Amino acid sequence: MELAELKSFGKPDEIREFPKGRLELVKIGGATIGRAVFEPGWRWATSVQPLAKTTSCEAPHFQYHVSGVLKILMDDGTEIVCRPGDVSLLPSGHDAWVEGKEPAVVVDFQGMIDYAKTL
């Protein structure tokens, strides 16, 4: 018999901080869901790449964009601009950064288990 579960990002199971950003993780129903807050000036290549030690972001993402504007540049040259209310599916191999002066907040249902994790 399965039981109902309720979790809140107000009391995350784990918090990871990195330059100009923060990731809150909740574990529920066997899944790990992340809420990321990227401040203006955040860019994966400068804020997370030093932790990941990969050329581009290798985490796939399935995200709901809550606020702010996030621009993504895929390794194949495809550019995507994500705004509040958008849902994005990003395979491995990309860079991303905040456009404008508002923090970009995303809820990610797939790729945050190892994101910005220090070794």
Backbone as CSV, one residue per row, in Angstrom:
resi,resn,N_x,N_y,N_z,CA_x,CA_y,CA_z,C_x,C_y,C_z
1,MET,0.832,-1.178,0.000,0.000,0.000,0.000,0.884,1.251,0.000
2,GLU,0.617,2.170,-0.934,1.360,3.423,-0.996,0.741,4.448,-0.070
3,LEU,1.579,5.287,0.498,1.121,6.332,1.396,1.246,7.689,0.722
4,ALA,0.348,8.584,1.062,0.443,9.954,0.564,1.652,10.625,1.204
5,GLU,2.291,11.508,0.457,3.442,12.243,0.969,3.264,13.722,0.677
6,LEU,3.848,14.547,1.504,3.840,15.986,1.302,5.188,16.533,1.725
7,LYS,5.811,17.307,0.860,7.088,17.954,1.160,6.963,19.425,0.783
8,SER,7.866,20.245,1.303,7.859,21.672,1.016,9.280,22.156,0.739
9,PHE,9.406,23.042,-0.246,10.705,23.669,-0.461,11.033,24.629,0.685
10,GLY,10.048,24.938,1.527,10.294,25.730,2.725,11.149,24.987,3.737
11,LYS,11.134,23.651,3.652,11.967,22.798,4.501,12.593,21.718,3.616
12,PRO,13.548,22.115,2.762,14.144,21.141,1.849,14.981,20.093,2.587
13,ASP,15.152,18.943,1.941,15.993,17.884,2.498,17.475,18.234,2.384
14,GLU,17.815,19.048,1.383,19.213,19.425,1.170,19.256,20.775,0.478
15,ILE,20.283,21.558,0.798,20.521,22.848,0.150,21.945,22.861,-0.371
16,ARG,22.113,23.277,-1.603,23.450,23.465,-2.183,23.554,24.911,-2.643
17,GLU,24.618,25.571,-2.239,24.842,26.944,-2.657,26.072,27.007,-3.539
18,PHE,26.037,27.920,-4.492,27.137,28.126,-5.424,27.104,29.594,-5.814
19,PRO,28.156,30.118,-6.443,28.171,31.543,-6.760,26.913,31.989,-7.509
20,LYS,26.235,32.974,-6.943,25.025,33.585,-7.511,23.868,32.614,-7.663
21,GLY,23.864,31.537,-6.869,22.759,30.598,-6.974,22.595,29.697,-5.777
22,ARG,21.456,29.013,-5.760,21.107,28.131,-4.658,20.183,27.049,-5.204
23,LEU,20.369,25.835,-4.720,19.531,24.707,-5.097,18.956,24.087,-3.839
24,GLU,17.632,23.936,-3.813,16.941,23.281,-2.711,16.379,21.973,-3.239
25,LEU,16.617,20.875,-2.535,16.173,19.555,-2.980,15.182,18.955,-1.996
26,VAL,14.122,18.360,-2.538,13.199,17.562,-1.736,13.133,16.174,-2.354
27,LYS,13.082,15.182,-1.488,12.982,13.788,-1.932,11.586,13.307,-1.577
28,ILE,10.856,12.854,-2.612,9.474,12.446,-2.408,9.094,11.385,-3.442
29,GLY,8.421,10.339,-2.988,7.962,9.302,-3.905,9.072,8.635,-4.683
30,GLY,10.254,8.561,-4.104,11.388,7.958,-4.785,12.071,8.882,-5.788
31,ALA,11.627,10.136,-5.879,12.212,11.099,-6.816,12.881,12.230,-6.042
32,THR,13.816,12.910,-6.693,14.442,14.104,-6.139,14.065,15.274,-7.023
33,ILE,13.383,16.265,-6.437,12.938,17.453,-7.154,13.755,18.627,-6.657
34,GLY,14.203,19.489,-7.584,15.012,20.633,-7.192,14.374,21.950,-7.555
35,ARG,14.499,22.905,-6.658,14.135,24.291,-6.976,15.424,25.084,-6.964
36,ALA,15.740,25.684,-8.097,16.958,26.475,-8.222,16.602,27.949,-8.332
37,VAL,17.382,28.764,-7.636,17.260,30.210,-7.730,18.592,30.718,-8.273
38,PHE,18.542,31.306,-9.456,19.723,31.841,-10.108,19.618,33.365,-10.086
39,GLU,20.568,34.014,-9.444,20.560,35.469,-9.310,21.043,36.125,-10.613
40,PRO,20.683,37.395,-10.816,21.219,38.113,-11.984,22.743,38.013,-12.004
41,GLY,23.287,37.754,-13.173,24.725,37.563,-13.317,25.159,36.112,-13.236
42,TRP,24.228,35.207,-12.836,24.565,33.783,-12.780,24.729,33.242,-14.197
43,ARG,25.725,32.393,-14.360,25.927,31.648,-15.599,26.519,30.295,-15.225
44,TRP,26.014,29.231,-15.848,26.511,27.896,-15.533,28.018,27.831,-15.712
45,ALA,28.535,28.384,-16.805,29.963,28.284,-17.131,30.865,28.900,-16.067
46,THR,30.371,29.882,-15.323,31.220,30.517,-14.311,30.831,30.144,-12.883
47,SER,29.574,29.755,-12.663,29.114,29.456,-11.306,29.137,27.974,-10.948
48,VAL,28.862,27.101,-11.912,28.748,25.672,-11.613,29.836,24.851,-12.302
49,GLN,30.301,25.285,-13.446,31.325,24.531,-14.181,32.559,24.232,-13.333
50,PRO,33.018,25.181,-12.489,34.174,24.843,-11.642,33.892,23.680,-10.682
51,LEU,32.627,23.465,-10.307,32.271,22.330,-9.458,32.108,21.057,-10.283
52,ALA,31.469,21.184,-11.456,31.177,20.024,-12.296,32.422,19.504,-13.020
53,LYS,33.320,20.432,-13.358,34.548,20.085,-14.083,34.266,19.400,-15.422
54,THR,33.187,19.835,-16.095,32.869,19.365,-17.441,32.830,20.573,-18.365
55,THR,32.955,20.355,-19.650,32.963,21.448,-20.610,31.634,22.187,-20.629
56,SER,30.537,21.443,-20.573,29.198,22.029,-20.526,28.376,21.242,-19.509
57,CYS,27.174,21.717,-19.238,26.322,21.041,-18.254,25.876,19.695,-18.815
58,GLU,26.192,18.645,-18.097,25.860,17.290,-18.536,24.576,16.770,-17.899
59,ALA,23.956,17.570,-17.024,22.709,17.151,-16.387,21.540,17.419,-17.336
60,PRO,20.727,16.406,-17.627,19.508,16.670,-18.395,18.489,17.328,-17.465
61,HIS,17.654,18.201,-18.018,16.682,18.918,-17.187,15.284,18.830,-17.781
62,PHE,14.296,18.714,-16.903,12.883,18.792,-17.235,12.325,19.794,-16.236
63,GLN,12.129,21.051,-16.682,11.948,22.163,-15.759,10.673,22.960,-16.012
64,TYR,10.125,23.472,-14.927,9.065,24.474,-14.983,9.685,25.791,-14.552
65,HIS,9.506,26.829,-15.353,10.110,28.132,-15.086,9.123,29.014,-14.326
66,VAL,9.475,29.332,-13.081,8.594,30.063,-12.176,8.702,31.567,-12.389
67,SER,9.938,32.075,-12.457,10.130,33.519,-12.612,11.468,33.797,-13.275
68,GLY,11.622,35.023,-13.743,12.859,35.436,-14.392,12.996,34.861,-15.786
69,VAL,14.102,35.213,-16.431,14.384,34.750,-17.787,15.706,33.998,-17.777
70,LEU,15.681,32.782,-18.313,16.866,31.936,-18.400,17.132,31.650,-19.869
71,LYS,18.327,31.963,-20.311,18.717,31.687,-21.694,19.610,30.464,-21.705
72,ILE,19.356,29.561,-22.644,20.123,28.316,-22.759,20.760,28.260,-24.132
73,LEU,22.029,27.865,-24.165,22.750,27.634,-25.411,23.192,26.178,-25.417
74,MET,22.573,25.390,-26.305,22.927,23.982,-26.436,24.275,23.862,-27.148
75,ASP,24.978,22.767,-26.911,26.273,22.546,-27.559,26.158,22.528,-29.074
76,ASP,24.969,22.194,-29.614,24.789,22.169,-31.073,24.460,23.550,-31.648
77,GLY,24.438,24.599,-30.779,24.181,25.959,-31.229,22.734,26.418,-31.069
78,THR,21.827,25.523,-30.722,20.427,25.889,-30.508,20.324,26.803,-29.289
79,GLU,19.570,27.898,-29.425,19.342,28.815,-28.317,17.877,28.768,-27.912
80,ILE,17.627,28.767,-26.613,16.277,28.737,-26.072,16.187,29.821,-25.008
81,VAL,15.099,30.581,-25.017,14.861,31.577,-23.976,13.627,31.130,-23.201
82,CYS,13.799,30.908,-21.894,12.722,30.399,-21.040,12.215,31.516,-20.142
83,ARG,10.883,31.654,-20.148,10.221,32.689,-19.368,9.236,32.051,-18.384
84,PRO,8.728,32.829,-17.423,7.771,32.277,-16.468,6.598,31.580,-17.172
85,GLY,6.270,30.397,-16.664,5.187,29.608,-17.243,5.645,28.600,-18.272
86,ASP,6.893,28.715,-18.735,7.429,27.769,-19.722,7.827,26.459,-19.052
87,VAL,7.798,25.395,-19.832,8.323,24.093,-19.440,9.397,23.742,-20.458
88,SER,10.594,23.386,-19.977,11.679,23.066,-20.902,12.217,21.663,-20.637
89,LEU,12.644,21.032,-21.705,13.290,19.726,-21.654,14.645,19.897,-22.318
90,LEU,15.698,19.761,-21.536,17.050,20.000,-22.033,17.890,18.744,-21.886
91,PRO,18.418,18.235,-22.996,19.349,17.114,-22.876,20.707,17.600,-22.376
92,SER,21.577,16.681,-22.093,22.951,17.014,-21.689,23.602,17.870,-22.759
93,GLY,24.526,18.727,-22.323,25.322,19.508,-23.259,24.790,20.905,-23.489
94,HIS,24.903,21.766,-22.479,24.411,23.131,-22.628,25.073,24.063,-21.607
95,ASP,24.933,25.344,-21.869,25.269,26.407,-20.932,23.969,27.169,-20.700
96,ALA,23.879,27.923,-19.626,22.680,28.709,-19.346,23.082,29.922,-18.530
97,TRP,22.276,30.999,-18.624,22.530,32.189,-17.841,21.249,32.983,-17.665
98,VAL,21.264,33.835,-16.640,20.127,34.702,-16.338,20.206,35.927,-17.232
99,GLU,19.083,36.257,-17.846,18.959,37.489,-18.628,18.159,38.477,-17.785
100,GLY,18.619,39.701,-17.702,17.874,40.734,-16.984,18.254,40.839,-15.519
101,LYS,17.415,41.580,-14.784,17.727,41.930,-13.399,16.897,41.171,-12.377
102,GLU,16.088,40.212,-12.827,15.259,39.419,-11.913,15.846,38.015,-11.781
103,PRO,15.859,37.464,-10.569,16.331,36.076,-10.422,15.476,35.123,-11.267
104,ALA,16.122,34.107,-11.801,15.415,33.047,-12.513,15.199,31.902,-11.532
105,VAL,13.949,31.486,-11.370,13.605,30.388,-10.473,13.004,29.269,-11.313
106,VAL,13.562,28.052,-11.166,13.058,26.890,-11.899,12.830,25.739,-10.926
107,VAL,11.825,24.931,-11.235,11.606,23.680,-10.520,11.946,22.582,-11.512
108,ASP,12.916,21.745,-11.146,13.444,20.714,-12.040,13.045,19.332,-11.530
109,PHE,12.428,18.562,-12.416,11.917,17.242,-12.049,12.837,16.107,-12.468
110,GLN,14.020,16.439,-13.024,14.864,15.370,-13.552,16.336,15.477,-13.203
111,GLY,16.979,16.611,-13.415,18.436,16.630,-13.449,19.176,17.215,-12.278
112,MET,18.593,17.254,-11.096,19.255,17.955,-10.001,19.892,17.053,-8.949
113,ILE,19.853,15.756,-9.115,20.399,14.856,-8.092,21.865,15.165,-7.807
114,ASP,22.676,15.342,-8.834,24.097,15.621,-8.642,24.483,17.064,-9.000
115,TYR,23.524,17.901,-9.325,23.801,19.264,-9.778,24.483,20.074,-8.689
116,ALA,25.587,20.708,-9.046,26.355,21.595,-8.151,26.785,20.888,-6.868
117,LYS,26.962,19.587,-6.958,27.389,18.808,-5.798,28.907,18.863,-5.711
118,THR,29.403,19.194,-4.535,30.854,19.210,-4.361,31.337,17.788,-4.113
119,LEU,32.460,17.481,-4.699,33.011,16.120,-4.586,33.803,15.945,-3.331
